């Protein structure tokens, strides 16, 4: 049960005065439906209105608050001209400029002959002082309505800063103080305010320094969010480890057969990672390991050898993929080697239906399948294994803790879990998101992988690029053309892809295929198969090909509007080429005008192919929240942490969480009780549920 002290934090935003159906919708879209969502919507800037000069002293370009007497109104002579109001003080005159303003409203706000406090940006135009659309215009007796320090928040359409500020202020005044969940020594040493005081300081700052990530109030809030996450992960880890009760030790005969059939030697990194996995399997503790391997570093063969070791020890394995394309890809790449070693492999996806599904489930339950490859379909209730011992989760960041636990629930006794990701993640984020896992890295590229020649080209040269693709295709090349990402609109993503498909088809005829997320599975398969076989030479797509598409013959990748993609995504897309023995290239088409961050991002792509280096740069340029696309994955979204600035707090939280679980595993002490509040507040309460389930 959620502690009573949190009821107000979880109250609906409509319980605030002045919030009705209309502005509730805008507030919910911006921050969320509850008071705590508003309180976690942190300001990004501060306007200081304390500068109170006389008109003649007001510096051009400054934000100033002036006390003036309104002298006269000059209504707009035409629709396109502005309405002007003249005002003065003892040192000079100022013109207040308004576009598309209502005359009756302005006369009411600024009556002639009256004194008003006005605040806004001072400009000098043709030797005259002016202010366009002042932010505030108040009578001297209503000075409280003019904030001297005004916080600036990210806003969305249909919502004014004034309404948001008022809602947050009222929310802050109505939520209670919560028990202290941090170690008292740390709070005193770092001079942290309490949780509620920290929120108040950030939303009602007394100076610009409070906005900085290094301020004690900001560090306190970041530490709260990090501790909630780390504690939930530590509880999950403890729970998984305690369930474990067997050693998986194989004799090596299946692994030897697979190695005989491999056309290459494993790299040093692959051997070391495999050694770490085998040591985990052979220990009496549950394995919880993450393998991070850059695009094309050879994670799949390591996973196959790990599964062979588990099958040698007499158990079954499950390989879980986030998409059907990826699941089929894994099936195709591991089946020849698995079958050569005498292992039985099968595929289960949402499309496995009817009699075929029933027969497959019977075979899995009878232990006739050694390795079951599939999508979320594997987690469904009616899927039963005879003896599941090893679960491998590919693209681990696409699955949440809940899904990991559901898979673990398929095991009769404890289970060994191995996560894999081709999205290299900076060390600080790895600790935050996978604090419950041991981590292995495969950084070396297998021999024979050629570097991809990456170029950045402006969009006004689109026709030249298309013509170049035409020449390459006529000479036998195959190419991907990825269409621009349109934020939060699959419809527009699709429109962009269809438009590019039509124009390339005009140029190249039937050699062009189109694949996108709205297509049904069989349609996608048909298009992909045609591209794999070389029946089509150019595959136009949205980002559905980001992960897991493997066509070694494809040597060209064009990414349109590359500036709209994150670095990790660009790196994933580029990884679709350079998989064969031929020279490959990647063309990043960018808008003619782009910002500094986008320019820096594209430069990183041009300069390096090291995914781990790219991930660190991505963190530096973007901050942690967006890096992994938390919205489309099972990851917690971070609202209060600045990963570049709060990196030291991550290890602090991780160590503290492990110590808490060791000393007070059921959170029964006074501090434990406070920590339950923390877990519920940040919605990491799967930790509480696990403790209660034993």
C-alpha positions as CSV (number, residue, x, y, z in Angstrom):
1,X,0.0,0.0,0.0
2,X,1.2,3.5,-0.9
3,X,2.0,5.4,2.4
4,X,-0.7,8.0,3.4
5,X,1.9,10.8,3.4
6,X,2.1,10.4,-0.4
7,X,-1.6,10.7,-1.1
8,X,-1.4,14.4,-1.8
9,X,1.6,14.0,-4.1
10,X,-0.4,11.5,-6.2
11,X,-3.5,13.7,-6.2
12,X,-4.9,14.7,-9.6
13,X,-3.8,18.1,-10.9
14,X,-7.5,19.1,-11.3
15,X,-7.7,19.2,-7.5
16,X,-5.7,22.5,-7.7
17,X,-7.7,25.8,-7.7
18,X,-8.0,27.3,-11.2
19,X,-7.3,24.1,-13.1
20,X,-10.3,23.1,-15.2
21,X,-10.8,20.6,-18.0
22,X,-9.1,22.8,-20.6
23,X,-5.8,23.7,-18.9
24,X,-5.7,20.3,-17.2
25,X,-5.2,18.7,-20.6
26,X,-2.3,21.0,-21.5
27,X,-0.7,20.5,-18.0
28,X,-1.1,16.7,-18.3
29,X,0.5,16.7,-21.7
30,X,3.4,18.8,-20.5
31,X,4.2,17.1,-17.1
32,X,1.7,14.5,-16.2
33,X,-1.7,14.0,-14.4
34,X,-0.5,14.3,-10.8
35,X,0.8,16.9,-8.4
36,X,4.2,15.1,-8.2
37,X,4.5,15.3,-12.0
38,X,4.2,19.1,-11.8
39,X,6.7,19.3,-8.9
40,X,9.2,17.2,-10.9
41,X,8.9,19.5,-13.9
42,X,12.0,21.6,-13.1
43,X,12.6,25.2,-14.4
44,X,15.3,25.7,-17.0
45,X,16.0,29.4,-16.5
46,X,15.5,32.5,-14.4
47,X,14.5,36.0,-15.3
48,X,15.8,38.6,-12.9
49,X,13.5,41.6,-12.7
50,X,15.3,43.2,-9.8
51,X,17.1,45.8,-12.1
52,X,15.2,49.0,-11.4
53,X,16.9,51.9,-13.3
54,X,15.4,55.2,-14.5
55,X,14.5,55.3,-18.2
56,X,17.6,57.2,-19.2
57,X,19.9,54.7,-17.4
58,X,18.2,51.5,-18.7
59,X,20.8,49.5,-20.6
60,X,19.8,48.4,-24.1
61,X,19.0,44.6,-24.2
62,X,18.5,44.4,-20.5
63,X,15.4,43.1,-18.6
64,X,14.4,46.1,-16.5
65,X,11.5,47.0,-14.2
66,X,10.6,50.7,-14.6
67,X,8.1,52.9,-12.7
68,X,6.5,55.2,-15.3
69,X,3.6,57.6,-15.8
70,X,1.4,56.8,-18.8
71,X,1.2,60.0,-21.0
72,X,-0.8,59.1,-24.1
73,X,-2.0,56.3,-26.4
74,X,-1.4,56.2,-30.2
75,X,-3.7,53.6,-31.8
76,X,-2.4,51.7,-34.8
77,X,-3.0,53.6,-38.0
78,X,-3.4,50.3,-40.0
79,X,-3.7,46.6,-39.3
80,X,0.0,46.0,-39.9
81,X,1.2,48.9,-37.8
82,X,1.7,48.6,-34.0
83,X,-0.3,50.3,-31.3
84,X,2.0,52.6,-29.2
85,X,1.7,53.9,-25.7
86,X,4.0,56.7,-24.5
87,X,5.1,56.9,-20.9
88,X,7.8,58.8,-18.9
89,X,9.6,59.4,-15.7
90,X,11.7,62.4,-14.5
91,X,14.7,61.3,-16.7
92,X,13.1,60.6,-20.1
93,X,10.4,58.9,-22.2
94,X,9.7,55.3,-23.3
95,X,7.4,53.9,-26.0
96,X,5.5,50.7,-25.3
97,X,4.9,48.8,-28.6
98,X,2.0,46.3,-29.1
99,X,1.2,44.3,-32.2
100,X,-2.4,43.1,-32.8
101,X,-3.5,44.4,-29.4
102,X,-7.1,45.4,-28.4
103,X,-7.3,49.1,-27.8
104,X,-10.0,48.8,-25.0
105,X,-7.8,46.3,-23.1
106,X,-4.7,48.5,-23.3
107,X,-6.6,51.5,-22.1
108,X,-7.8,49.6,-19.1
109,X,-4.3,48.2,-18.4
110,X,-2.5,51.6,-19.0
111,X,-4.8,54.5,-18.2
112,X,-3.5,57.9,-19.2
113,X,-2.1,59.9,-16.2
114,X,-1.7,56.8,-14.0
115,X,1.6,55.3,-12.6
116,X,2.5,51.7,-13.7
117,X,5.3,49.3,-13.0
118,X,6.3,47.8,-16.3
119,X,8.9,45.0,-16.8
120,X,10.4,43.6,-20.0
121,X,13.3,43.9,-22.4
122,X,14.6,47.5,-23.1
123,X,15.4,48.3,-26.7
124,X,16.8,51.4,-28.4
125,X,15.2,52.1,-31.8
126,X,16.0,55.3,-33.8
127,X,17.4,57.0,-30.7
128,X,14.2,56.2,-28.7
129,X,13.9,53.9,-25.7
130,X,11.1,51.3,-26.3
131,X,9.7,48.1,-24.9
132,X,7.8,45.7,-27.1
133,X,5.0,43.8,-25.3
134,X,6.1,44.3,-21.7
135,X,5.9,41.0,-19.7
136,X,4.2,42.8,-16.8
137,X,2.2,46.0,-16.4
138,X,0.9,46.4,-12.8
139,X,-0.4,49.2,-10.6
140,X,2.0,50.2,-7.7
141,X,-0.4,48.6,-5.2
142,X,-0.4,45.3,-7.1
143,X,3.4,45.0,-7.0
144,X,3.1,41.4,-5.6
145,X,1.9,40.3,-9.1
146,X,5.3,41.2,-10.5
147,X,7.8,38.5,-9.5
148,X,11.3,39.9,-9.1
149,X,12.8,36.5,-9.8
150,X,10.7,34.7,-12.4
151,X,11.4,31.0,-13.2
152,X,11.1,29.9,-16.8
153,X,9.7,26.4,-17.5
154,X,9.5,24.3,-20.7
155,X,6.0,24.9,-21.9
156,X,3.6,23.3,-24.4
157,X,0.9,24.7,-26.7
158,X,-2.1,26.1,-24.9
159,X,-0.3,26.7,-21.6
160,X,1.0,30.0,-20.3
161,X,4.0,30.3,-17.9
162,X,1.7,32.2,-15.5
163,X,-0.8,29.3,-15.1
164,X,2.0,26.7,-14.7
165,X,3.8,28.8,-12.1
166,X,0.6,29.3,-10.1
167,X,-0.2,25.6,-10.3
168,X,3.3,24.6,-9.1
169,X,3.2,27.2,-6.3
170,X,-0.2,25.9,-5.0
171,X,1.0,22.3,-5.3
172,X,4.1,23.1,-3.3
173,X,2.0,24.7,-0.5
174,X,-0.3,21.7,-0.2
175,X,2.1,18.6,-0.2
176,X,3.5,17.5,3.2
177,X,7.1,17.1,4.2
178,X,8.3,13.4,4.0
179,X,10.5,11.4,6.3
180,X,14.3,11.6,5.6
181,X,15.4,8.6,3.6
182,X,19.0,9.5,3.1
183,X,21.8,8.7,5.6
184,X,21.9,11.5,8.1
185,X,25.7,11.8,7.8
186,X,25.5,12.5,4.1
187,X,22.7,15.1,4.5
188,X,24.7,17.0,7.1
189,X,28.1,16.6,5.3
190,X,26.8,18.0,2.0
191,X,24.4,20.5,3.6
192,X,21.3,19.1,1.8
193,X,17.9,20.6,2.5
194,X,15.0,18.2,3.1
195,X,13.2,16.8,0.0
196,X,10.3,19.4,0.2
197,X,12.7,22.3,1.0
198,X,14.8,21.3,-2.0
199,X,11.7,21.4,-4.3
200,X,10.7,24.8,-2.9
201,X,14.2,26.2,-3.4
202,X,14.3,25.0,-7.1
203,X,10.8,26.3,-7.9
204,X,11.2,29.6,-5.9
205,X,14.9,30.3,-6.2
206,X,16.5,33.3,-4.4
207,X,19.2,33.6,-7.1
208,X,20.6,32.2,-10.4
209,X,23.0,29.8,-8.5
210,X,20.0,27.6,-7.4
211,X,19.4,26.7,-11.1
212,X,22.9,25.2,-11.3
213,X,23.1,21.3,-11.1
214,X,25.8,21.8,-8.4
215,X,23.5,23.6,-6.0
216,X,22.7,21.5,-2.9
217,X,19.0,21.6,-3.6
218,X,19.5,20.2,-7.2
219,X,22.0,17.6,-6.0
220,X,19.6,16.5,-3.2
221,X,16.8,15.9,-5.7
222,X,19.1,14.1,-8.2
223,X,20.3,11.9,-5.3
224,X,16.7,11.1,-4.4
225,X,15.8,9.9,-7.9
226,X,19.1,7.9,-8.2
227,X,18.7,6.2,-4.8
228,X,15.1,5.2,-5.7
229,X,16.3,3.6,-8.9
230,X,19.4,1.9,-7.4
231,X,17.4,0.6,-4.4
232,X,14.8,-1.0,-6.7
233,X,17.5,-2.5,-8.8
234,X,19.4,-3.8,-5.7
235,X,16.2,-5.4,-4.4
236,X,15.6,-7.1,-7.8
237,X,19.2,-8.3,-7.8
238,X,18.9,-9.7,-4.3
239,X,15.6,-11.3,-5.1
240,X,17.0,-13.0,-8.2
241,X,20.1,-14.1,-6.5
242,X,18.3,-15.7,-3.6
243,X,16.0,-17.7,-5.9
244,X,19.0,-19.4,-7.5
245,X,20.0,-22.9,-6.4
246,X,22.0,-24.8,-9.0
247,X,25.2,-25.0,-10.9
248,X,25.2,-25.3,-14.7
249,X,28.4,-27.1,-15.6
250,X,28.7,-28.6,-19.1
251,X,31.4,-30.9,-20.5
252,X,32.2,-28.7,-23.5
253,X,31.3,-31.1,-26.3
254,X,28.6,-28.9,-27.9
255,X,30.8,-25.8,-27.7
256,X,33.7,-27.8,-29.4
257,X,31.4,-28.8,-32.3
258,X,30.2,-25.2,-32.8
259,X,33.8,-23.9,-32.8
260,X,34.7,-26.5,-35.4
261,X,32.1,-25.1,-37.8
262,X,32.9,-21.4,-37.2
263,X,34.7,-19.9,-40.2
264,X,36.7,-17.6,-37.9
265,X,38.5,-17.4,-34.6
266,X,36.8,-15.5,-31.7
267,X,38.4,-12.1,-30.8
268,X,40.1,-11.6,-27.4
269,X,37.1,-9.6,-26.1
270,X,34.7,-12.4,-27.2
271,X,36.8,-15.1,-25.4
272,X,37.0,-13.0,-22.2
273,X,33.3,-12.3,-22.2
274,X,32.5,-16.0,-22.8
275,X,34.8,-16.9,-20.0
276,X,33.0,-14.5,-17.6
277,X,29.6,-16.0,-18.6
278,X,30.7,-19.6,-18.2
279,X,32.1,-18.7,-14.7
280,X,28.7,-17.3,-13.8
281,X,26.9,-20.4,-15.1
282,X,29.1,-22.7,-13.1
283,X,28.8,-20.7,-9.9
284,X,25.9,-21.3,-7.4
285,X,24.7,-17.7,-7.7
286,X,22.3,-16.5,-10.4
287,X,23.9,-14.9,-13.3
288,X,22.8,-11.3,-14.0
289,X,25.1,-10.1,-16.6
290,X,24.9,-7.5,-19.4
291,X,27.0,-7.9,-22.6
292,X,27.6,-4.6,-24.3
293,X,29.0,-5.0,-27.7
294,X,29.3,-2.4,-30.4
295,X,27.4,-2.9,-33.7
296,X,28.9,-6.0,-35.5
297,X,31.2,-6.9,-32.6
298,X,29.9,-10.6,-32.6
299,X,27.6,-10.8,-29.5
300,X,25.4,-13.5,-31.1
301,X,28.1,-16.1,-31.4
302,X,29.0,-15.5,-27.7
303,X,25.3,-16.0,-26.8
304,X,25.2,-19.2,-28.8
305,X,28.3,-20.7,-27.1
306,X,26.8,-19.7,-23.7
307,X,23.5,-21.4,-24.6
308,X,25.5,-24.5,-25.8
309,X,27.1,-24.6,-22.3
310,X,23.7,-24.5,-20.6
311,X,22.3,-27.2,-22.9
312,X,25.3,-29.4,-22.1
313,X,24.3,-29.0,-18.4
314,X,20.8,-30.3,-19.3
315,X,18.6,-27.2,-19.3
316,X,16.7,-25.2,-21.9
317,X,17.5,-21.7,-23.1
318,X,15.3,-18.8,-24.3
319,X,16.5,-15.9,-26.5
320,X,14.2,-12.9,-26.3
321,X,14.2,-10.2,-29.0
322,X,12.3,-6.9,-29.1
323,X,11.1,-7.3,-32.7
324,X,10.1,-10.1,-35.0
325,X,12.7,-9.0,-37.6
326,X,15.5,-9.4,-35.0
327,X,14.1,-12.7,-33.7
328,X,14.2,-14.2,-37.2
329,X,17.6,-12.7,-37.8
330,X,18.9,-14.6,-34.7
331,X,17.2,-17.8,-35.7
332,X,18.8,-17.6,-39.2
333,X,22.3,-16.9,-37.8
334,X,22.4,-19.5,-35.0
335,X,20.5,-22.4,-36.5
336,X,23.2,-23.8,-38.9
337,X,25.8,-23.9,-36.0
338,X,23.3,-25.2,-33.4
339,X,22.0,-27.9,-35.7
340,X,25.6,-28.9,-36.6
341,X,26.1,-29.5,-32.8
342,X,22.9,-31.4,-32.5
343,X,20.8,-28.7,-30.7
344,X,17.1,-28.2,-31.5
345,X,16.1,-24.6,-32.2
346,X,12.6,-23.2,-32.7
347,X,11.0,-19.7,-33.2
348,X,7.9,-18.4,-31.3
349,X,6.4,-15.0,-32.2
350,X,3.0,-13.4,-32.1
351,X,2.5,-14.8,-35.6
352,X,2.9,-18.4,-34.5
353,X,-0.8,-19.4,-34.4
354,X,-3.2,-22.4,-34.3
355,X,-2.0,-25.9,-34.6
356,X,1.7,-24.9,-35.2
357,X,1.7,-23.0,-32.0
358,X,0.1,-25.8,-30.0
359,X,2.6,-28.3,-31.3
360,X,5.5,-26.0,-30.6
361,X,4.4,-25.3,-27.0
362,X,4.0,-29.1,-26.4
363,X,7.5,-29.7,-27.7
364,X,8.9,-26.9,-25.4
365,X,7.1,-28.3,-22.4
366,X,8.3,-31.8,-23.2
367,X,11.9,-30.6,-23.3
368,X,12.2,-31.4,-27.1
369,X,13.4,-27.8,-27.9
370,X,16.8,-26.8,-26.5
371,X,16.7,-23.1,-27.6
372,X,13.5,-21.1,-28.0
373,X,14.1,-17.9,-30.0
374,X,11.2,-15.4,-29.9
375,X,9.6,-12.0,-29.1
376,X,7.4,-11.0,-26.1
377,X,5.3,-14.1,-27.1
378,X,7.8,-16.2,-25.0
379,X,6.6,-14.4,-21.8
380,X,2.9,-15.2,-22.3
381,X,1.2,-17.3,-19.6
382,X,0.6,-20.5,-21.6
383,X,4.3,-20.9,-22.5
384,X,5.8,-23.6,-20.3
385,X,9.4,-25.0,-20.4
386,X,10.4,-28.4,-19.1
387,X,13.4,-26.8,-17.5
388,X,14.4,-23.3,-18.4
389,X,17.9,-22.5,-17.1
390,X,19.3,-19.6,-19.2
391,X,17.4,-16.6,-20.5
392,X,19.1,-14.2,-22.9
393,X,17.5,-10.8,-23.5
394,X,18.7,-9.1,-26.6
395,X,18.5,-5.2,-26.9
396,X,18.0,-5.4,-23.1
397,X,17.1,-1.7,-22.8
398,X,13.9,-2.3,-24.7
399,X,12.6,-4.5,-21.9
400,X,11.7,-3.4,-18.3
401,X,12.3,-5.1,-15.0
402,X,8.7,-6.4,-15.1
403,X,9.4,-8.3,-18.3
404,X,12.7,-9.7,-17.0
405,X,10.8,-11.0,-13.9
406,X,8.1,-12.6,-16.1
407,X,10.7,-14.5,-18.0
408,X,12.5,-15.5,-14.8
409,X,9.1,-16.8,-13.6
410,X,9.2,-19.5,-16.4
411,X,12.0,-21.3,-14.6
412,X,11.2,-24.1,-12.1
413,X,14.2,-23.0,-9.9
414,X,16.5,-20.0,-10.2
415,X,17.5,-18.8,-13.7
416,X,20.6,-17.3,-15.2
417,X,19.9,-14.1,-17.1
418,X,22.1,-12.6,-19.7
419,X,21.3,-9.2,-21.3
420,X,22.8,-8.0,-24.6
421,X,22.8,-4.6,-26.1
422,X,24.3,-3.1,-29.3
423,X,23.7,0.3,-27.9
424,X,26.9,1.2,-26.1
425,X,26.0,3.0,-23.0
426,X,28.3,5.4,-21.0
427,X,29.6,4.0,-17.8
428,X,27.6,6.4,-15.6
429,X,24.4,5.4,-17.4
430,X,25.2,1.7,-17.2
431,X,25.4,2.0,-13.4
432,X,22.1,3.8,-13.3
433,X,20.1,1.6,-15.5
434,X,21.8,-1.8,-15.0
435,X,22.9,-1.3,-11.4
436,X,21.7,-4.8,-10.7
437,X,23.9,-6.4,-13.4
438,X,27.6,-7.3,-13.9
439,X,28.8,-5.9,-17.2
440,X,31.1,-7.4,-20.0
441,X,32.2,-5.3,-22.9
442,X,33.1,-6.5,-26.4
443,X,34.9,-3.6,-28.0
444,X,37.1,-5.3,-30.7
445,X,35.7,-5.7,-34.1
446,X,36.0,-9.2,-35.7
447,X,38.7,-9.5,-38.3
448,X,37.7,-8.5,-41.8
449,X,35.2,-5.7,-40.8
450,X,36.1,-2.7,-43.0
451,X,35.6,0.9,-41.7
452,X,32.6,2.7,-43.2
453,X,33.4,5.9,-45.1
454,X,31.1,8.5,-43.5
455,X,30.3,11.8,-45.2
456,X,28.1,14.7,-44.2
457,X,26.3,16.3,-47.2
458,X,23.9,19.3,-47.3
459,X,20.3,18.6,-48.4
460,X,20.6,20.9,-51.3
461,X,22.8,18.2,-52.9
462,X,20.0,15.6,-52.7
463,X,19.7,15.2,-56.4
464,X,23.4,14.5,-56.7
465,X,23.2,11.9,-54.0
466,X,20.2,10.2,-55.6
467,X,22.0,10.2,-59.0
468,X,25.1,8.6,-57.3
469,X,22.9,5.9,-55.7
470,X,21.5,5.3,-59.2
471,X,25.0,4.7,-60.7
472,X,26.0,2.5,-57.8
473,X,22.8,0.4,-58.0
474,X,23.3,0.0,-61.8
475,X,26.8,-1.4,-61.0
476,X,25.2,-4.0,-58.7
477,X,25.3,-2.2,-55.2
478,X,22.5,-2.4,-52.6
479,X,21.6,0.6,-50.5
480,X,19.4,1.7,-47.5
481,X,17.7,5.1,-47.6
482,X,16.4,6.0,-44.1
483,X,13.9,8.8,-44.0
484,X,13.8,11.6,-41.4
485,X,12.5,11.2,-38.0
486,X,9.5,13.5,-37.3
487,X,9.2,13.9,-33.5
488,X,6.3,11.9,-32.1
489,X,4.5,11.5,-35.4
490,X,4.5,8.1,-37.0
491,X,2.1,9.5,-39.6
492,X,4.6,12.2,-40.7
493,X,7.5,9.7,-40.6
494,X,5.5,7.5,-42.9
495,X,4.6,10.4,-45.3
496,X,8.3,11.3,-45.6
497,X,9.2,7.7,-46.4
498,X,6.4,7.3,-49.0
499,X,7.4,10.6,-50.7
500,X,11.1,9.5,-50.9
501,X,10.1,6.0,-52.2
502,X,8.0,7.6,-54.9
503,X,10.8,9.9,-56.1
504,X,13.5,7.1,-56.1
505,X,11.1,4.8,-57.9
506,X,10.7,7.4,-60.6
507,X,14.5,7.5,-60.9
508,X,15.3,3.8,-60.5
509,X,12.1,1.9,-61.4
510,X,11.1,-1.4,-59.7
511,X,14.5,-1.8,-57.9
512,X,13.1,0.2,-54.9
513,X,11.3,-1.3,-51.9
514,X,9.6,0.4,-48.9
515,X,9.4,-0.8,-45.3
516,X,7.9,1.0,-42.3
517,X,6.4,0.4,-38.9
518,X,2.8,0.6,-39.9
519,X,3.1,-2.5,-42.2
520,X,1.8,-5.9,-41.1
521,X,4.5,-8.5,-40.4
522,X,4.1,-10.6,-43.6
523,X,4.3,-7.4,-45.8
524,X,7.5,-6.4,-44.1
525,X,8.9,-9.9,-44.5
526,X,8.2,-9.9,-48.2
527,X,9.9,-6.5,-48.7
528,X,12.9,-7.5,-46.6
529,X,13.3,-10.9,-48.4
530,X,13.3,-9.2,-51.8
531,X,16.1,-6.8,-50.6
532,X,18.1,-9.7,-49.0
533,X,17.9,-11.7,-52.3
534,X,18.8,-8.7,-54.4
535,X,15.5,-8.5,-56.2
536,X,15.3,-4.9,-55.0
537,X,18.5,-2.8,-54.7
538,X,17.3,0.2,-52.6
539,X,15.4,-0.2,-49.4
540,X,13.6,3.0,-48.3
541,X,12.6,2.9,-44.7
542,X,11.7,4.6,-41.4
543,X,13.9,3.6,-38.5
544,X,12.4,0.1,-38.3
545,X,15.7,-1.2,-39.7
546,X,17.7,0.4,-36.9
547,X,18.4,-2.9,-35.1
548,X,19.0,-6.4,-36.4
549,X,18.8,-6.2,-40.2
550,X,21.7,-8.1,-41.6
551,X,22.3,-7.9,-45.4
552,X,26.1,-8.2,-45.9
553,X,25.7,-7.2,-49.6
554,X,24.3,-3.8,-48.7
555,X,27.2,-1.2,-48.8
556,X,25.5,2.2,-48.9
557,X,23.5,3.9,-46.1
558,X,21.8,7.3,-46.7
559,X,20.2,9.0,-43.7
560,X,18.1,11.9,-44.6
561,X,17.8,14.8,-42.1
562,X,20.5,13.2,-40.0
563,X,20.5,16.2,-37.7
564,X,17.2,15.0,-36.3
565,X,18.6,11.7,-35.0
566,X,20.5,11.0,-31.8
567,X,24.1,9.9,-32.0
568,X,23.3,6.4,-30.7
569,X,20.6,6.0,-33.4
570,X,22.9,7.2,-36.2
571,X,25.5,4.8,-35.1
572,X,23.0,1.9,-35.0
573,X,21.8,2.8,-38.5
574,X,25.4,3.1,-39.9
575,X,26.0,-0.4,-38.4
576,X,23.7,-1.9,-41.0
577,X,26.4,-1.5,-43.6
578,X,30.1,-2.6,-43.6
579,X,29.1,-6.2,-42.8
580,X,30.5,-7.8,-45.9
581,X,33.9,-7.8,-47.5
582,X,33.1,-4.8,-49.9
583,X,33.9,-1.2,-49.1
584,X,30.9,0.6,-47.5
585,X,29.8,4.2,-47.2
586,X,27.3,6.2,-45.1
587,X,26.0,9.6,-46.3
588,X,24.5,11.8,-43.6
589,X,22.2,14.3,-45.4
590,X,21.7,17.4,-43.2
591,X,19.5,20.4,-43.5
592,X,21.3,23.5,-45.0
593,X,21.0,25.4,-41.7
594,X,21.7,23.4,-38.5
595,X,22.5,24.3,-34.9
596,X,25.7,23.9,-33.0
597,X,24.8,20.6,-31.2
598,X,23.6,19.0,-34.4
599,X,26.8,20.1,-36.1
600,X,28.9,18.6,-33.2
601,X,26.9,15.3,-33.4
602,X,27.5,14.9,-37.1
603,X,31.2,15.7,-36.7
604,X,31.5,12.9,-34.1
605,X,29.9,10.5,-36.6
606,X,32.3,11.5,-39.3
607,X,35.4,11.2,-37.0
608,X,34.9,7.9,-35.2
609,X,33.2,4.5,-35.4
610,X,33.8,3.6,-31.8
611,X,30.3,3.2,-30.3
612,X,31.5,3.6,-26.7
613,X,33.2,6.9,-27.6
614,X,30.0,8.0,-29.5
615,X,27.9,7.1,-26.4
616,X,30.0,9.3,-24.1
617,X,29.7,12.2,-26.6
618,X,26.0,11.6,-26.8
619,X,25.7,11.9,-23.1
620,X,27.8,15.1,-23.1
621,X,25.7,16.7,-25.9
622,X,22.2,15.6,-24.9
623,X,22.1,14.6,-21.2
624,X,20.9,11.2,-20.1
625,X,17.2,11.3,-20.4
626,X,16.9,11.0,-24.2
627,X,19.9,8.8,-24.9
628,X,18.2,5.5,-24.8
629,X,14.8,6.8,-25.9
630,X,13.3,6.0,-22.5
631,X,9.8,6.6,-23.8
632,X,9.9,3.5,-26.1
633,X,11.7,1.2,-23.6
634,X,11.2,-0.3,-20.1
635,X,13.7,2.2,-18.6
636,X,12.8,4.6,-15.9
637,X,12.7,8.1,-17.1
638,X,14.9,10.5,-15.2
639,X,13.5,14.0,-14.5
640,X,15.8,15.4,-11.8
641,X,19.2,14.0,-12.8
642,X,21.8,15.8,-15.0
643,X,24.0,12.8,-15.9
644,X,27.0,14.9,-16.8
645,X,26.9,16.9,-13.6
646,X,25.7,14.3,-11.1
647,X,27.8,11.3,-12.1
648,X,29.4,11.1,-8.7
649,X,26.0,10.6,-7.1
650,X,25.3,7.5,-9.1
651,X,28.0,5.4,-7.4
652,X,27.1,6.9,-4.0
653,X,23.5,5.8,-4.6
654,X,24.5,2.4,-5.8
655,X,26.8,1.7,-2.8
656,X,24.1,2.9,-0.4
657,X,21.4,0.8,-2.0
658,X,23.5,-2.4,-1.7
659,X,24.3,-1.7,1.9
660,X,20.6,-1.1,2.7
661,X,19.6,-4.4,1.1
662,X,22.4,-6.2,3.0
663,X,21.5,-4.7,6.4
664,X,17.7,-4.2,6.1
665,X,16.5,-6.4,3.2
666,X,12.8,-6.0,4.2
667,X,13.1,-2.2,4.9
668,X,11.7,-2.6,8.4
669,X,13.9,-0.1,10.3
670,X,12.9,3.6,10.6
671,X,15.1,4.5,7.7
672,X,13.6,1.5,5.8
673,X,10.1,2.9,6.4
674,X,11.3,6.2,4.9
675,X,12.8,4.4,2.0
676,X,9.5,2.8,1.2
677,X,8.1,6.4,0.8
678,X,11.0,7.0,-1.7
679,X,10.3,3.9,-3.8
680,X,6.6,4.7,-4.1
681,X,7.2,8.4,-4.7
682,X,9.4,7.7,-7.7
683,X,7.3,4.7,-8.8
684,X,10.0,2.2,-8.4
685,X,7.6,0.1,-6.2
686,X,8.3,-3.2,-8.0
687,X,11.0,-3.3,-5.3
688,X,8.4,-3.1,-2.5
689,X,6.2,-5.8,-4.2
690,X,9.2,-8.1,-4.5
691,X,10.1,-7.8,-0.9
692,X,6.6,-8.7,0.1
693,X,6.5,-11.7,-2.2
694,X,9.7,-13.0,-0.5
